[in-house]
Amino acid sequence: MTETGFELEGDYIELNQLLKLVGVVDSGGAGKQLVASGAVRVDGEVELRKTCKIRAGQVVELDGATIRVMGAG
């Protein structure tokens, strides 16, 4: 299992953009497809909203990878 930290610069980031920025997918569109497929969990729950707002302290999981979202500073 791979774990990645992501430092959030604003209040939130949309889920599909987070997947793109950490390199899980090549584009926002591919991120939307991945979320729509039911393969992504946020804080342990399946998330189907492609533009779900991900905030500091949340954990995104998919296909053996974990992304921990941290606040700036």
C-alpha positions, 0 to 999 in steps of 0.5 A, a space after each residue: 500500500 502506498 501512502 502519499 501526503 498532499 498539502 492543501 493550499 486553500 480551504 478544499 480541493 475537488 476530489 477529481 483534481 486531487 487525484 490528478 495532482 498526486 498523479 493517480 490519473 493523467 487528467 481531471 476527466 480520468 479522475 471523474 471516471 475513476 470516482 464514478 466507477 466507485 473505486 474511491 473512498 473518502 474517510 472509509 466511505 465510497 464517494 461517487 461525487 466527482 467534485 466532492 470537496 476534500 478538506 484538510 484531515 481527510 483521507 482518500 483511498 483507492 486501489 491500494 493507495 492512500 492520500 492524506 490531505 494536510 492543511 498548509 503550515 
